[in-house]
Amino acid sequence: MIFIVCERSYALRQAAVMPPDLVDAVVTGKPITGGRHSTLARIIEFAERHNEDPGAVKAFARLEVNRMERGIPYLDVIYAAAPMIGLTGTVWSLLRVFSAISSETGLPDPVKFTSGVALALSATLLGLCIAIPSLVGGGYLNRRVGNYAAQLDVLLERILARSRAKNLVEAEM
């Protein structure tokens, strides 16, 4: 969970996805320079190589968005599974506690009882300590990818319009 959140946070920084200079060049129609290893740069390169097929360019952009989402669905699995594992540990510990009740007195051994309850609470806490950061991290990263996807959609229209204009100029010559 920690690796996924840290790696995706680093991979989804603005300079790696949509460098401001490259976005500015697309929006203003200036020559495209800089940011050659970013998501937006890969989309622009693909659009330049396949300027006659806007459908392929849009499909490639969707693949790039899918690439940005890599690993994030695992956070949902971790978020869902961690409390269940913690709950399993809690139930298992409480079963041990209540199975240690003396048949003669009907009371548990105080040492075993407190250690069993402590283990049960520790299992619950561990599950929650894993689930809560997974939920927060996954939500943050999903929102970030969603924002980038919306921005890429707008920029993709500009890129495709630029390609159409370039094709028209070449056709007239």
Secondary structure, DSSP 4 states (H G I P E B T S, - for coil): -HHHHHHHHHHTSHHHH--HHHHHHHHHTPPP-S-TTSHHHHHHHHHHHTTT-HHHHHHHHHHHHHHHTTTHHHHHHHHHHHHHHHHHHHHHHHHHHHHTB-TTTS-B-HHHHHHHHHHHHHHHHHHHHHHHHHHHHHHHHHHHHHHHHHHHHHHHHHHHHHHHHHHHHHHH-
